[in-house]
Amino acid sequence: MPVDSPTLPRTCAEPASVATRPPAIPGLDILTAAAAGRRTALAAVLDYTHRFVTSYCRATLGPDPASDQLAAQLSTTITTGWPAARSAGRDFLEFAYSSALRAVRLCRYELPEPQFLGPLTDRQREVLTLRVPVGLSPLETAVALDIPVRTVHRETRRAFAALGTRPPLDRVA
């Protein structure tokens, strides 16, 4: 499915907005209404999901058309799968992240692994990916990865130490 398909939210055709603005997570009332099938709430959830998944796919797979195609498919899959996940008691951000992670891991079999993150552990790599390019806060990252916030802070510190760089002050706190 092309990224600029008319069935996707308008933000899909604006790749620059995905990279510059972290998406705002829909509130509990919107998520509940989306799970109940309200169209306006579903549209809001689809918009957030597409921004989140596009940022994540581009950060992990690179700026390749395949990452945008994967994001377009994932955003629809996550939005339509959310009611079942909610009834199973799952958190939305954790559900969206775990779905995106599984899809990206399947795609990585065809693409080479980025070498600049070589000295990092898998957890450090995921924490940095969610914190810096995707733009999630430490709390949002902790919810997505289902780990304590302290662990997010610790892994962020260790990752930047292993890379020999300092964290950007405006993105990582």
HUWOSUL-V511589 format. One record per pair of residues at least 4 apart in sequence whose ideal C-beta (glycine too) atoms are under 7 Angstrom apart, sorted by the first residue. I is the first residue (numbers start at 1). J is the second residue. If there is no record, write none. Layout:
i=I j=J
i=I j=J
This chain:
i=1 j=5
i=1 j=69
i=1 j=72
i=1 j=73
i=3 j=12
i=3 j=68
i=3 j=69
i=3 j=72
i=4 j=12
i=4 j=13
i=5 j=72
i=8 j=12
i=8 j=50
i=8 j=72
i=9 j=43
i=9 j=46
i=9 j=47
i=9 j=50
i=11 j=17
i=11 j=47
i=11 j=50
i=11 j=51
i=12 j=50
i=12 j=72
i=15 j=19
i=16 j=20
i=17 j=21
i=18 j=51
i=18 j=54
i=18 j=55
i=19 j=55
i=22 j=134
i=22 j=135
i=22 j=136
i=23 j=48
i=23 j=51
i=23 j=52
i=24 j=48
i=25 j=48
i=25 j=93
i=25 j=140
i=26 j=30
i=26 j=31
i=26 j=44
i=26 j=45
i=26 j=48
i=28 j=32
i=29 j=33
i=30 j=34
i=30 j=41
i=30 j=44
i=30 j=45
i=31 j=35
i=31 j=45
i=31 j=92
i=32 j=36
i=33 j=38
i=33 j=41
i=34 j=38
i=34 j=41
i=34 j=42
i=34 j=45
i=34 j=82
i=35 j=82
i=35 j=83
i=35 j=86
i=38 j=42
i=39 j=43
i=40 j=44
i=41 j=45
i=42 j=46
i=42 j=79
i=43 j=47
i=44 j=48
i=45 j=49
i=45 j=79
i=45 j=82
i=46 j=50
i=46 j=75
i=46 j=79
i=47 j=51
i=48 j=52
i=49 j=53
i=49 j=75
i=49 j=78
i=49 j=79
i=49 j=96
i=50 j=54
i=50 j=71
i=50 j=75
i=51 j=55
i=52 j=56
i=52 j=96
i=52 j=134
i=53 j=57
i=53 j=71
i=53 j=74
i=53 j=75
i=53 j=78
i=53 j=96
i=53 j=100
i=54 j=58
i=54 j=68
i=54 j=71
i=55 j=59
i=55 j=133
i=55 j=134
i=55 j=135
i=56 j=60
i=56 j=100
i=56 j=129
i=56 j=134
i=57 j=61
i=57 j=67
i=57 j=70
i=57 j=71
i=57 j=100
i=57 j=104
i=58 j=62
i=58 j=63
i=58 j=67
i=59 j=129
i=59 j=133
i=59 j=134
i=60 j=104
i=60 j=129
i=61 j=66
i=61 j=67
i=61 j=104
i=61 j=107
i=61 j=111
i=62 j=67
i=65 j=69
i=66 j=70
i=66 j=107
i=67 j=71
i=68 j=72
i=69 j=73
i=70 j=74
i=70 j=103
i=70 j=107
i=71 j=75
i=73 j=77
i=74 j=78
i=74 j=99
i=74 j=100
i=74 j=103
i=75 j=79
i=76 j=80
i=77 j=81
i=77 j=99
i=78 j=82
i=78 j=95
i=78 j=96
i=78 j=99
i=81 j=85
i=82 j=86
i=82 j=92
i=82 j=95
i=83 j=87
i=84 j=88
i=85 j=90
i=85 j=95
i=86 j=90
i=90 j=94
i=90 j=95
i=91 j=95
i=91 j=143
i=92 j=96
i=93 j=97
i=93 j=140
i=93 j=143
i=93 j=144
i=94 j=98
i=94 j=143
i=94 j=144
i=94 j=146
i=95 j=99
i=96 j=100
i=97 j=101
i=97 j=144
i=98 j=102
i=99 j=103
i=100 j=104
i=101 j=105
i=102 j=106
i=103 j=107
i=104 j=108
i=107 j=111
i=117 j=125
i=119 j=162
i=119 j=163
i=120 j=124
i=120 j=125
i=120 j=159
i=120 j=162
i=121 j=125
i=122 j=126
i=123 j=127
i=123 j=155
i=124 j=128
i=124 j=155
i=124 j=158
i=124 j=159
i=125 j=129
i=126 j=130
i=126 j=145
i=127 j=131
i=127 j=141
i=127 j=145
i=127 j=152
i=127 j=155
i=127 j=156
i=127 j=159
i=128 j=132
i=128 j=156
i=128 j=159
i=129 j=133
i=129 j=134
i=130 j=134
i=130 j=136
i=130 j=141
i=130 j=144
i=131 j=136
i=131 j=141
i=131 j=156
i=131 j=171
i=131 j=172
i=132 j=168
i=132 j=171
i=132 j=172
i=135 j=171
i=136 j=140
i=136 j=141
i=136 j=144
i=137 j=141
i=138 j=142
i=138 j=149
i=138 j=152
i=138 j=153
i=138 j=173
i=139 j=143
i=139 j=149
i=140 j=144
i=141 j=145
i=141 j=152
i=142 j=147
i=142 j=148
i=142 j=149
i=142 j=152
i=147 j=151
i=147 j=152
i=149 j=153
i=150 j=154
i=151 j=155
i=152 j=156
i=153 j=157
i=154 j=158
i=155 j=159
i=156 j=160
i=156 j=167
i=156 j=172
i=157 j=161
i=158 j=162
i=159 j=163
i=160 j=165
i=160 j=166
i=160 j=167
i=167 j=172
i=168 j=172
